Amino acid sequence: MIKSTYKFIITTFSTLILLSCEVNQDKLFNKLQSEFNDSIKKHNAKKYDYQFDGLSPQTSYFVDCKLRYLELKTNGELTSIHQLVIFENDSIAKIIERVEIFEGNNNGNEAGRNWDKIESDSIYIINFKKNKKDYFANNKLVKTHNEFKNREQFNFIY
């Protein structure tokens, strides 16, 4: 009886430890998405759903007949991309992007993604107002770029 209880405890703790080792960006992205949604509510933005392609749904939010918020989702065979775009004064102010890359089925030998195995999960925040790009991994800021490579395009964005 003691051995079986001991095995159960070890198995339970081992499982919890292994689950805690799987790091994804859910916590950080949920926080950013919540802030995005709170801003939509604060500005009383009107929702407009547009779906040209089932793999790429988008939702637009308008304030005073101007596009203020945009949510884009793109799903490929091995990737999922979720973008939250904030506009100010008819320009893009900020883009929050989450990119999840999944391992292929049977180690990539078969079509489709293995939903249980994420190869990478990254978040990028591009702030055009501040001219900066932040990279997040493991729910932590990894790198910040304070300058965009192509300034000509930047001038047309913000």
N, C-alpha and C positions, 0 to 999 in steps of 0.2 A: 504494500500500500504506500509506503514512504517513497519507494523508488518511482512509482507511477506519478505521485504528486510532484516529486523532484523533476521528473521528465517533463511534466506539464508546465511547470514554472520555467524551466530552461527553454522549452519550445516557445512559450508565450513571449518571453523576453527577447529571444532571438528574432522572432517575427517582428516585434515592435522595433527592434534595432534596425533590421533590414528595411522596413517600411520608412523609417526616418532617414535612411541613407539616400533614398530616392528624392533628389532635389529637383523641383520644378518651380516655375515662376507663378504658380496659382495665387499665392498670398499677395505678392507685389502687384500682379496684373489686376486682381480683384479690387485692390485698394485704388489703383489708378482708374479703373472702370467705374468704380463707385463715385469718385470725384468728378468724372466726366458726366455721369448720370445726374449727380447733384447740381452741376452747373446747368444742365439742360432744364431741370425743374426750376432752378432759380430764375432763369431767363424766360420761363414759360414758353419754351420752343415747341412749335407744331411739328408733329412727326409725319414723315412721308416715307413709306416703304416702296422700294423699287427692286424688282427682281427680273433682270434680263436673263440671267443664267442661274440655275439652281446651285451651282458650285461657287457662285460669287454674289451672295446677297448683299444689299446695301440698304442702310437706313439713313435718311437725311432729316435734319431738324432745322426749321426755319424760324427766324425772329424778324418781325417786320418785313416779311417777304424776301429776306436775304438768307442765304445758306450760312448757318452758324456752326453746326456740328454735323459730322459725317462718320458713320460707322461702316466699315467694309470688312467682309470676311471672304477669304479665298481658301479653297481646299483642293489640293492636288493629291496625287497618288500617295506621296510620302510626306507632304507638308500641310500645315495649317497656318494661315496668316490672319491675324486679327488686327485691324488698324482703327484707331480713334483719331479723327482729324478735327482740329479746332480752328475756326476762321475768325479773323477780326479785320474790320475795314476792307472787306472783299479780298483779303489775302490769307494765305495759310499761316497761322501763328505757331501751331504745334502739331506734331504727329507722334502718336504713341503706337508702337508696333510690337506685337508679340509674334515670334516665329518659332513654331514647333516642327522639328524634323523627326520623323519616326523611322525605325528600322523596318526594312522590308520583311515580308513573310518568308520564313525558312531561310533566314540570313540573306535576304535579297534575291533568292533564287526563284521566287514565285511573285506574281503580281500582287499588289495591295500592301497596305501597311499593317504592321504588328502594333495594335493599339496599346499593348502592354509595355512596349520598349521604346522609350524616347531617346533618340541619339543626342539631340540638343534642344534647348528651350531658352530662348533669348528674348530680351526686351530692349528696344531702342526708343529713346525719346529724342526727337529732333525738334529743337526749339528755335524757330526762325527769328523770333523777336530778340533772343539773347545770343543768336549766332553760335549755338552750341549743340552738340550731339552727345548723349549719354548712352553707354552700353551697360546692361545689367546681366549678370549671371548668378545663379544661386541666391537670388533675391538680394544681391548686393551690387553697388555701383563698381564696375570693373575699370572703365576707362571713360574719359571725357575728351572730346575734340572741341576746341574753341574756334575753329575756322573751317569753313566749307571749302572743298577743293575747287569747285566751279562757281566763282563769284558772279559770272554773267547770268547764270540761271537764278541764282539767289536773288538778284535785284528784281526779278519779275515775280518772285514768290512773296516776299515781304518787303 
